[in-house]
């Protein structure tokens, strides 16, 4: 039986509830936190990694890895791709459950085994276009009910702090989550032009023209309106940030700050008990976040392309400065593996360090200390990758641990 067929059969077996959770994947190049072990075997017992060793391992349930790379499953702490999957074209929505199934295929193909789907809580898009607040509830319901034998689906609650309806919707959502489970992940953002991601409003104008089809006059008027709203809603902004800080300080949410641009903004993240700085836009903000012990997460597409679409600091610069803890797919799941290969080719990292940026680093940022490493005791969330062609890596298949936590 081929490697892919054998692993797909094992996945189907687990889905149907069979008890087998013991197996071995042999003849692989296993990427640990510090090295690549050639001709290795990974032993799994009860859905957890029991051993990673060089050389063969005799077991009746051994699968031949055919010399491919074996990685920890990729952990994506910020993916906005699902909403686009639900609305692939304007006025052409598809059923949410189908969109998630389709998205799951993309994730498996990208080597992702844990994903935090970004769900926006706000009454308008970050470019100021009207948005149905109820979309967030629909998306959360779809994700909450998703089967998880291929991908561990989770939610990143993205709050527009300038939206009162968004805050009210998030409050209802948080109240509906049963206690005793995983702490909800929340990221707060302010896309008012002139600061943060769009410190130069011209990038915002250009994006509105190219993405939304606005004419230049409309785009400029929209930017001016959003800037006015930012001033008018300063009280709401302060009130919302204080509320989030109280929730985070009480351990009710795990809080991240989106697009910090100055050390002073980072000081605010620290005061609100944030654990993560998402997509810092300047080297100074990233250095401040790193100095305070916040996990610094950058966009994998940024690293893959070698530039920021908004003219901000590049992920490569953060990596070269020793300030990068992990990567997130943002809008392109396949960029996770691709960005690592770009960084290796640019001489910024070796393979173990590069892989840690899409596995261990994001897992730690999300407070998931049970995955992201090929080592004893960790979940056997795995990705088998073919890197033998001189172009880009290709995921052969993934395995999600049978252990549910």
C-alpha positions in Angstrom: 0.0 0.0 0.0 1.3 3.5 -0.9 2.2 6.0 1.8 -0.7 8.3 1.0 -3.2 5.4 0.8 -2.0 3.9 4.1 -2.2 7.3 5.9 -5.6 8.2 4.3 -6.9 4.8 5.4 -5.7 5.4 8.9 -7.4 8.8 9.0 -10.7 7.1 7.9 -10.3 4.5 10.5 -9.9 7.1 13.2 -12.9 9.0 11.9 -15.1 5.9 12.2 -14.1 5.6 15.9 -11.8 2.5 15.8 -9.6 2.4 18.8 -6.2 2.0 17.0 -4.0 4.9 17.9 -0.7 3.1 17.8 1.5 3.1 14.7 5.0 4.0 13.4 6.0 6.1 10.4 9.4 4.9 9.3 11.9 5.8 6.5 11.4 9.6 6.9 13.6 12.6 7.5 12.2 13.8 10.8 12.5 17.5 11.5 12.9 18.0 15.2 13.3 21.3 17.0 17.1 21.3 16.5 18.0 18.8 13.7 16.9 16.7 10.7 17.2 13.0 11.5 17.8 11.0 8.3 16.3 7.5 8.0 14.2 8.1 11.1 11.1 6.5 12.6 8.4 8.2 14.7 6.6 6.0 17.1 3.1 6.9 18.1 1.3 5.5 21.1 -2.2 6.5 22.1 -2.1 9.4 19.7 1.0 10.9 21.2 4.6 10.7 20.1 6.4 8.1 22.1 9.8 8.2 20.3 11.7 9.8 17.5 14.8 7.9 16.5 17.2 7.3 13.7 17.1 3.9 12.1 14.2 1.4 11.6 11.7 0.4 14.2 10.0 -3.0 14.0 6.2 -2.7 14.4 3.3 -4.4 12.6 1.7 -1.1 12.0 4.6 0.7 10.3 4.0 3.0 7.4 6.8 3.6 4.9 7.5 7.3 4.6 9.4 6.8 1.4 12.2 9.2 2.5 9.9 12.2 2.7 10.2 15.0 5.3 8.1 14.4 8.4 7.2 17.6 10.2 5.0 18.5 13.2 1.6 19.6 11.8 1.5 23.3 10.9 -0.2 25.6 13.4 -1.9 28.6 11.8 -2.9 31.2 14.4 -4.5 33.7 12.0 -6.3 32.7 8.8 -8.8 34.9 7.1 -9.3 32.5 4.2 -12.6 31.0 5.3 -14.7 34.1 4.8 -13.5 34.3 1.2 -14.3 30.6 0.8 -17.9 31.3 2.0 -18.2 34.2 -0.5 -16.0 33.3 -3.4 -17.6 36.0 -5.6 -19.8 39.0 -4.7 -23.5 37.9 -4.3 -22.5 34.2 -4.7 -22.4 32.8 -1.2 -22.0 29.0 -0.7 -23.3 27.0 2.4 -21.0 27.5 5.3 -20.5 23.8 6.0 -19.5 23.3 2.3 -17.1 26.3 2.5 -15.4 24.8 5.6 -15.1 21.4 3.9 -13.5 23.0 0.9 -11.3 25.1 3.1 -10.2 22.0 5.0 -8.9 20.5 1.7 -6.8 23.6 1.2 -5.5 23.4 4.8 -4.5 19.7 4.5 -2.8 20.4 1.2 -0.8 23.2 3.0 0.2 20.9 5.9 -2.0 22.7 8.4 -3.4 20.6 11.3 -4.5 23.4 13.7 -6.0 26.6 12.4 -7.5 29.6 14.0 -10.1 31.0 11.6 -10.4 34.8 11.8 -14.0 35.8 12.4 -14.5 39.6 12.2 -16.8 41.3 14.7 -17.7 44.6 13.3 -20.4 46.5 11.3 -18.1 47.5 8.5 -15.0 46.1 6.7 -11.7 47.6 7.5 -12.1 49.7 4.4 -15.3 51.1 5.6 -17.8 49.2 3.5 -21.0 48.0 5.2 -20.9 44.5 6.8 -23.6 42.3 8.3 -22.7 41.8 12.0 -24.6 38.5 12.0 -22.0 37.0 9.7 -19.7 36.4 12.7 -22.3 34.3 14.5 -22.9 32.2 11.4 -19.2 31.6 11.0 -18.7 30.7 14.6 -21.5 28.2 14.5 -20.1 26.6 11.4 -16.6 26.3 13.0 -17.9 25.1 16.3 -19.8 22.2 14.7 -16.9 21.2 12.4 -15.7 17.6 12.6 -12.0 17.5 13.5 -10.5 14.3 12.2 -8.3 16.1 9.7 -8.0 19.6 11.1 -8.4 21.1 14.6 -10.6 24.0 13.7 -10.6 27.0 16.2 -11.6 30.6 16.2 -9.7 33.8 16.4 -12.2 36.5 17.4 -11.2 39.6 15.5 -12.8 42.7 17.1 -12.9 46.1 15.4 -12.5 48.3 18.5 -14.2 51.2 16.6 -17.5 49.2 16.2 -20.0 49.2 19.1 -22.2 46.6 17.3 -19.1 44.4 16.9 -18.2 44.6 20.6 -21.8 43.8 21.5 -21.7 40.8 19.2 -18.4 39.6 20.6 -19.8 39.9 24.2 -22.7 37.7 23.3 -20.4 35.2 21.7 -18.1 35.0 24.7 -21.0 34.6 27.0 -22.2 31.6 25.0 -18.9 29.7 25.2 -19.1 26.9 27.9 -16.7 27.3 30.7 -14.0 24.7 31.3 -12.8 24.6 27.7 -10.1 26.3 25.7 -9.7 30.0 26.5 -11.1 32.0 23.6 -8.5 33.8 21.4 -9.3 37.4 20.7 -7.4 39.9 18.6 -8.3 43.6 18.7 -7.7 45.9 15.7 -8.1 49.5 14.5 -7.7 50.0 10.8 -8.3 53.8 10.9 -6.1 55.3 8.2 -3.0 57.2 9.4 -1.8 54.7 12.0 -1.3 50.9 12.3 -1.2 48.9 9.1 -2.1 52.0 7.0 0.1 54.6 8.6 0.4 56.1 5.1 -3.2 56.7 4.0 -2.2 56.5 0.4 -1.7 52.8 0.7 -5.3 52.6 2.0 -6.6 54.6 -0.9 -4.7 52.5 -3.4 -6.0 49.3 -1.9 -9.6 50.6 -2.0 -9.2 51.5 -5.7 -7.6 48.2 -6.7 -9.7 45.8 -4.4 -13.1 47.5 -4.2 -13.2 49.3 -7.5 -13.6 52.7 -6.0 -12.7 55.7 -8.1 -9.9 57.9 -6.7 -12.3 60.5 -5.4 -14.5 58.0 -3.6 -11.4 56.3 -2.0 -10.1 59.6 -0.7 -13.5 60.6 0.6 -13.8 57.2 2.3 -10.4 57.7 4.0 -11.3 61.1 5.2 -14.6 59.8 6.6 -12.8 57.0 8.5 -10.3 59.4 9.9 -13.1 61.6 11.2 -14.9 58.6 12.7 -11.6 57.6 14.5 -11.6 61.0 16.2 -15.3 61.0 17.0 -15.2 57.4 18.5 -12.2 57.9 20.7 -14.4 57.4 23.8 -15.7 54.1 22.4 -12.1 53.0 21.6 -10.9 53.6 25.1 -14.0 51.9 26.6 -13.6 48.8 24.4 -9.8 48.5 25.1 -10.5 48.7 28.8 -13.1 46.0 28.6 -10.8 43.7 26.7 -8.0 44.3 29.2 -10.3 43.4 32.1 -11.3 40.1 30.3 -7.7 39.3 29.5 -6.5 40.1 33.0 -9.1 37.8 34.5 -8.0 35.0 32.2 -11.3 34.9 30.3 -9.7 35.5 27.0 -6.2 35.2 25.4 -5.6 38.6 23.8 -3.5 39.7 20.8 -2.9 43.1 19.4 -3.2 43.6 15.6 -0.7 45.8 13.7 1.1 47.6 16.6 3.2 50.4 15.1 5.0 52.1 18.0 6.6 51.2 21.3 3.8 53.2 23.0 1.1 51.1 21.3 3.0 48.0 22.5 3.0 49.4 26.1 -0.8 49.5 25.8 -0.8 45.8 24.7 1.2 44.9 27.8 -1.1 46.9 30.0 -4.1 44.9 28.6 -2.3 41.6 29.3 -1.8 40.7 25.7 0.3 37.7 25.0 0.9 38.3 21.3 1.7 41.1 18.8 0.2 40.2 15.4 1.9 41.7 12.3 3.8 44.6 13.9 4.3 47.2 11.2 7.6 48.7 12.3 10.9 47.3 13.6 10.6 49.5 16.7 7.2 48.0 17.6 8.5 44.5 17.1 11.5 45.1 19.2 9.4 46.6 22.0 7.0 43.6 21.9 9.9 41.1 21.9 11.4 43.0 24.9 8.2 42.7 26.8 8.0 38.9 26.1 5.0 39.1 23.7 5.0 36.6 20.9 5.8 38.3 17.6 3.8 36.9 14.7 4.3 38.0 11.1 2.5 37.2 7.9 3.8 34.2 5.9 2.8 35.9 2.6 5.0 38.9 3.6 8.0 36.6 4.0 7.2 34.6 0.9 6.9 37.8 -1.3 9.8 39.6 0.5 7.7 42.7 1.1 4.6 44.1 2.9 1.7 45.0 0.7 1.2 48.2 2.7 4.9 49.3 2.8 5.5 48.2 6.4 8.5 46.3 7.9 9.1 43.0 6.2 8.9 39.6 8.0 12.4 39.0 6.6 13.7 42.0 8.5 12.1 40.9 11.7 13.6 37.4 11.2 17.1 38.7 10.5 16.9 40.9 13.6 15.9 37.9 15.8 12.5 39.3 16.6 10.2 36.8 15.0 8.5 34.0 17.0 6.2 32.6 14.4 4.3 33.1 11.1 0.6 33.1 10.3 -1.0 32.5 6.9 -3.1 35.6 7.0 -4.9 35.1 3.7 -2.9 32.3 2.0 -2.5 28.9 3.8 0.0 27.5 1.3 2.4 30.4 2.1 3.3 28.8 5.5 5.5 26.2 3.9 6.5 28.3 1.0 7.7 31.2 3.2 10.0 28.8 5.1 11.6 27.7 1.9 12.0 31.3 0.8 13.7 32.1 4.2 16.0 29.1 3.8 17.0 30.2 0.2 17.7 33.7 1.5 20.0 32.3 4.2 17.9 33.5 7.1 17.2 30.1 8.7 18.0 26.5 8.5 15.3 23.9 8.1 14.6 23.1 11.8 14.4 26.8 12.7 12.3 27.6 9.7 9.8 24.8 10.5 9.6 26.0 14.1 8.3 29.3 12.8 5.2 27.5 11.5 4.8 24.9 14.2 6.3 25.4 17.7 6.3 29.2 17.6 2.6 29.7 16.7 1.6 26.9 19.0 3.3 28.7 21.9 1.8 32.0 20.9 -1.7 30.4 21.1 -1.0 28.8 24.5 -1.0 25.3 22.9 1.9 23.5 24.7 0.8 20.0 23.5 1.8 20.3 19.8 4.2 21.8 17.3 7.2 19.6 18.1 8.4 16.2 17.1 9.3 15.0 20.5 8.1 12.5 23.1 4.8 13.4 24.8 3.5 15.8 22.1 0.4 15.2 20.0 1.0 13.2 16.9 -0.2 16.0 14.6 2.0 15.4 11.6 2.6 16.5 8.0 4.5 14.5 5.4 6.2 16.8 2.8 7.9 16.1 -0.5 10.8 18.5 -1.0 12.6 16.6 -3.7 11.7 18.9 -6.6 13.9 22.0 -7.0 11.0 24.4 -6.7 8.6 24.4 -3.8 7.6 21.8 -1.2 4.4 19.8 -1.6 2.4 18.3 1.2 1.7 14.6 0.7 -0.7 14.2 3.6 -1.4 15.1 7.2 -2.4 13.2 10.3 -4.4 14.7 13.2 -3.9 13.1 16.5 -6.7 11.0 17.8 -6.2 12.7 21.2 -8.9 15.4 21.7 -7.9 18.2 24.0 
